Amino acid sequence: MFRKMKSKEYPDVVQSEYYQFIQENQLRMKHIVSNVRQYKNIKNCVRVK
């Protein structure tokens, strides 16, 4: 989907900025997800005790 948009609608500058933005957000999301998993693990450990 992203590739199609890139080739048709966006000029080069916008394209690269948009791509960078997406990559940064994916990194953030991965970070958040891993934090949430750790938090759930901690809660589970506490329950078990």
C-alpha positions as CSV (number, residue, x, y, z in Angstrom):
1,M,0.0,0.0,0.0
2,F,2.7,2.4,1.0
3,R,4.7,1.7,-2.1
4,K,1.8,2.5,-4.4
5,M,1.1,5.8,-2.7
6,K,4.8,6.7,-2.9
7,S,5.1,6.1,-6.6
8,K,1.9,7.8,-7.7
9,E,1.1,10.7,-5.4
10,Y,4.1,11.9,-3.4
11,P,7.0,14.0,-4.7
12,D,10.5,12.9,-3.5
13,V,10.8,15.2,-0.5
14,V,7.4,14.5,1.0
15,Q,8.0,10.8,0.2
16,S,11.2,10.6,2.2
17,E,9.9,12.6,5.1
18,Y,6.8,10.5,5.3
19,Y,8.8,7.3,5.1
20,Q,11.1,8.5,7.9
21,F,8.0,9.4,10.0
22,I,6.5,5.9,9.5
23,Q,9.8,4.2,10.5
24,E,10.1,6.3,13.7
25,N,6.5,5.5,14.6
26,Q,7.1,1.8,14.0
27,L,10.1,1.9,16.3
28,R,8.1,3.7,19.0
29,M,5.3,1.2,18.7
30,K,7.7,-1.7,19.0
31,H,9.1,-0.1,22.1
32,I,5.7,0.5,23.6
33,V,4.6,-3.0,22.8
34,S,7.6,-4.5,24.5
35,N,7.1,-2.3,27.5
36,V,3.5,-3.5,27.8
37,R,4.6,-7.1,27.5
38,Q,7.1,-6.6,30.3
39,Y,4.5,-4.9,32.4
40,K,2.0,-7.8,31.9
41,N,4.8,-10.3,32.8
42,I,5.5,-8.4,36.0
43,K,1.8,-8.3,36.9
44,N,1.6,-12.1,36.3
45,C,4.6,-12.8,38.4
46,V,3.1,-10.7,41.2
47,R,-0.2,-12.7,41.0
48,V,1.6,-16.0,41.1
49,K,3.4,-15.0,44.3
